[in-house]
Amino acid sequence: MSENLSHYRQALLDERRSTHATLVGTIAEHVKNVSDVDELAFVPGQQHPVCSDSEEVLWLALEQLMFVDAP
């Protein structure tokens, strides 16, 4: 398992990395344009308005999602 989102992203194939960048850009644009979701959204590479450790919080949430089917 990767130690953080950046490390995980580096291990992805180019196509997956491109898809990730597209998704992050789309989410970031949405959060910028819809102010009532900014505290709910954790966008990689952007500081969260409330959580100073947003990158760690996001990574922990993603790790939990990856283990959802684990026994």
C-alpha positions as CSV (number, residue, x, y, z in Angstrom):
1,M,0.0,0.0,0.0
2,S,1.2,3.5,-0.8
3,E,2.1,5.9,2.0
4,N,0.2,8.9,0.6
5,L,-1.8,10.0,-2.4
6,S,1.3,11.4,-4.2
7,H,3.1,8.1,-3.9
8,Y,0.0,6.2,-5.1
9,R,-0.5,8.5,-8.1
10,Q,3.2,8.1,-9.2
11,A,2.6,4.3,-9.4
12,L,-0.3,4.7,-11.7
13,L,-0.1,4.1,-15.5
14,D,0.0,7.2,-17.6
15,E,-3.6,6.8,-18.6
16,R,-4.8,6.5,-15.0
17,R,-2.7,9.5,-14.0
18,S,-4.3,11.5,-16.8
19,T,-7.8,10.4,-15.7
20,H,-6.9,11.4,-12.1
21,A,-5.8,14.8,-13.2
22,T,-9.0,15.4,-15.2
23,L,-11.2,14.3,-12.3
24,V,-9.3,16.5,-9.8
25,G,-9.5,19.5,-12.2
26,T,-13.3,19.0,-12.6
27,I,-13.8,18.6,-8.9
28,A,-11.7,21.7,-8.1
29,E,-13.6,23.8,-10.6
30,H,-17.0,22.6,-9.1
31,V,-15.8,23.4,-5.6
32,K,-14.7,26.9,-6.7
33,N,-18.1,27.6,-8.3
34,V,-20.3,26.1,-5.7
35,S,-19.4,27.7,-2.3
36,D,-21.6,25.6,-0.1
37,V,-19.6,22.4,-0.8
38,D,-16.1,23.8,-0.1
39,E,-16.0,22.4,3.5
40,L,-17.2,19.0,2.3
41,A,-14.8,18.5,-0.6
42,F,-11.2,17.5,-0.2
43,V,-9.3,18.3,-3.4
44,P,-5.8,16.9,-3.8
45,G,-3.2,19.6,-3.9
46,Q,-5.5,22.3,-2.5
47,Q,-5.7,23.5,1.0
48,H,-9.0,22.8,2.7
49,P,-10.8,25.8,4.3
50,V,-11.1,24.1,7.7
51,C,-8.7,21.1,7.9
52,S,-5.1,22.0,8.0
53,D,-4.1,18.4,7.5
54,S,-6.4,17.9,4.4
55,E,-4.0,15.8,2.4
56,E,-3.7,13.3,5.2
57,V,-7.4,13.2,5.8
58,L,-8.1,12.6,2.1
59,W,-5.5,9.9,2.0
60,L,-7.0,8.1,5.0
61,A,-10.4,8.2,3.5
62,L,-9.1,6.8,0.2
63,E,-7.3,4.0,2.0
64,Q,-10.5,3.1,3.7
65,L,-12.4,3.0,0.4
66,M,-9.7,0.7,-1.1
67,F,-10.2,-1.7,1.8
68,V,-14.0,-1.9,1.5
69,D,-13.9,-5.4,0.0
70,A,-11.0,-6.7,2.1
71,P,-11.9,-9.5,4.4
